[in-house]
């Protein structure tokens, strides 16, 4: 698809599942997986999307569902790291 031609993640991994279209197909099956964190949210796919899907919004919502349903530790780990960094920053 046109959306994957400028995707920096697909450019490196080269697997359809990691392309924007591959992620949309996963969502169509109502599967929420950490693969949605394998997206830089750069928006290149949106510029080339022939059906004008706002893919970055879709992937952000998928990430939110993953965090809210407890299906990922990424959001919790990220928050923990941010708070830890803030704590160390305040000590300086």
Phi, psi and omega in degrees: 000161179296330184293330184274348184296333180246013182280118182293331179288311178298324180302327181270313187279324176060035174237134184306323180302327182272357177281161177304316180296320178299319178293322178295319178297323176297315179295326178299334177272005182058038177256126178249124187219159179297353178301338180287350173274350176271057180210131181278351184059030181288334179089001179303322181295325180293324181294333182252003184288117182292340179252010173056042176283135176277079188297324180296323176295318180298316183289325175297317179296321177297319177298319180298317178299317180300316181290314183294330181267000179073019181275001178217151174258354186301312181297318180292319178294320178298312179299317179300316180295320179296314180295320178296317178298317180298319180297315179293323179297321180290337179283340183284000000 
